[in-house]
Structure formats: C-alpha cells, structure tokens
Amino acid sequence: MIYLDNSSTTRQYDQVTDLMADIARNHFGNPSSLHELGFDGSEILRKAASQLGSCFPTGGKVVITSCGTESDNMALMSGTRKLRRRGNKIIITAVEHPAVIQTAMRLREDGWDVAEIGVDKNGVADLDQLRDELDESTVLVSMMTVNNETGAIQPVKDACAMTRAFAEKHGQKILFHTDAVQAFGKIDLRREDFDLISISGHKFHGPKGIGALYIKKGIDIPPFITGGGQERGLRSGTENVPGIAGMGLAAEMSCGELEENNKKLSELNEYLYNGLSTEIKDIRLNGPSVTGTTLDEPGRRCPSVLNISFEGVRGEVILHTLEQDQIFVSTGSACHSNNAGDSHVLTAMGRSHKEIEGAVRYSFSHFNTIQEMDVVIRKTAEAVERFRRLGSFR
Ligand code: PLP
C-alpha cells in the first residue's frame, strides 16, 4: 500500500495505539471519580495537557474537543458570543474549511455580518482585502494556517499583526483565530500571538475523534458545551481519556520531530512534483510553487501537500485507477468529498471547471519513501496517458 492521503487522515503512531489500548484496558476510571482509578485517569489527562501545552505558546489553555470541526465551531460560536454588544462582523477567507465557512454562515443567519476575503491564483489570502474589511464593528478574524487542498501557507502572522494594530488604534477587542488543523506538527506555533488555534488529533498521527482549541492567556470565552464542568467548564462531558492521551503523545512526537519530518516531506514532495512534470505534459500545480515550513514564509507551500490538475482527465478517474494498485490519493479535499460541485478553494483561485475536475491531491507523511514516489510517478503517468487517449471527459 502507498498511502498519499495524509491531509485526510494519517496513520496513527504505533506507540499511540499501544498507549490507548493500555489505557482502555487498565486505566479506565472516570477522571472525575474520587477513588484511585479516577485519580489514575486525571493523572493521564494532566500528562497529555502538558504534552499538548508544550506545542503552543506558554501560558494559554488547551481545551479538548471532539475534533477539528468542533474546535472551529467553538472558536467562532463561543468567540463571538460575548462580543456581540461590541460589534456584529466577522471576517473569514474564501478558502477556509467548511468547519469555519458553515459556522460563519450559521452566524450570518443569526444576523452577523460575515465578510469573506479572497485569494490570489496560488490560493494565498489577500491582505489588502483584510485591511479594507477591518472596521469598528469587527469582533473576530479567522484565517487558516495551511490550506488543506493546496498546502498554501497563509499570511496569518501579518494578518494577526494587522488585526492587532487596527484594534489597538480604535481601542477595540478583535479575536484572531487560526485553523491550524493542517499545520500542527509541521509548523512551529510556539511563538505566535494568535488568540485561538484549532487542531485535530488524526492529522498528526494521533487518534480520530479528538481535537483541541488553544486559548491564549487572558482571553475569556464562554463555554461551548455546558454540563458537568469538565475542561475548566468550557467543554463539558466525560473525557475521552485514551483519545486525549493518544493525542498528547502524538503531539509530543510530531512536534518533537518537526524539522527532520519537514525535511523528508520536502524531499518527497519535490521528487514527486519533478517526476510528474517530467513524465506528463500539460499539468498545472494548484498552490504556491516553492515549499516552506515557517509562518515567516507565507505564500509558500507546506510540503505535506501537492495538488495537481491533469489536463483532459478527471481526478476521480485517476484516483480509482491508482487505487487498483493500492495507491491512495484524493481529489479536492476528502474531508467533504461527498459534496457535489467544484472545490470552493480551487474556484476561489480562478481555476476553470475542467482544471478543478482534473485535480488530484497527493499528501505526504514521513512514513512515505522515495521508492514509493517512483511507483506513483509511473502509475500516474500510465493512467493519465491511457485516459487522455480514451478521452475521459467524453
Ligand atoms: N480544518 C481543516 C483545515 C481540515 O483540513 C479539517 C479536516 O480535514 C478540519 C478542519 C476538520 O477536522 P476534523 O476532521 O477533525 O473534524
């Protein structure tokens, strides 16, 4: 099997699986229970909190959620609730994940003004539009760190600084949220100034169904789920102890190996891109051409993603052809691949319907090898050639 769909989900680290099985079997107490087994559970949570906390700026809170989608919902819904008296506008970008876009649309139904800023042809958000949209009614800005379809690193650092400068000048409070679901474990977030950061365990070799929202020190948002008061009252519900421990360990491992993993991802990404460009004519890269791994390099491409349109063939046909050889890739974004219609990200970048239909997303992890890339180049070239000959659009 050659797994190149790591932006959809990653293979869990074996150490994470072993840890979770041990906790489920031997340390199953409810962390709220007063007896020894409950204490055992709360100690496991404490360790995971420390592992997660060390991947974020110091001093903030890390609230556990059920997934990246919930973290985004919490950021926007809880983030705006207390600020309604100060203003009624939020700003997002056109290329956010549906977890942000759909939540913003819900806010719009409730009377919020939602402004959407556009992107350039490489999928990078336009800061001039952000400058134009920031006004005295703005209470929250949400811009993702790395785009899940193209890998484009967004200018979040500058956007956050611009938001801060505007808020300071006008003496108002504007929260800055970033959806770092695709960035966590690849881009170092420890020195950033964001108020709210969303992450999801299964994108960095942790378990599915677990995520977190980092809340900067001094930021006070109301609870998202009310009940027994877990997660310092911000998100009630008995904790998923194995999942939280698994996510904590995966965070420690992936953030600890960040530099060497990024080096490997860059090699794999560039090797595959060069190979495909050499072997196949009429292809178009969707996203920035140069890879980068820090937020000081916005407008580059995170090396975990390579999105290419193959002229004259459908991405879905390539996907299913590669699948026959146990090569797993994605078209558009698999998080919502059940949705009909063109990718909103590639549409915002000005790609034509044909280009969007011909798009394939390869996404890497450090478990991949160069030998695998050789197979993928050969198999993709054979598939493209075959379907171009047959005319797969007809
Ligand atoms: N945000 C981004 C950028 C994503 O890529 C995804 C999933 O792919 C999500 C949010 C949702 O995360 P989850 O699958 O944990 O709900």
Boltz pocket constraint, residues with backbone or C-beta under 6 A from the ligand:
constraints:
  - pocket:
      binder: B
      contacts: [[A, 7], [A, 8], [A, 66], [A, 67], [A, 68], [A, 69], [A, 70], [A, 72], [A, 97], [A, 99], [A, 144], [A, 146], [A, 147], [A, 148], [A, 179], [A, 181], [A, 182], [A, 199], [A, 200], [A, 201], [A, 209], [A, 210], [A, 211], [A, 335]]
      max_distance: 6.0
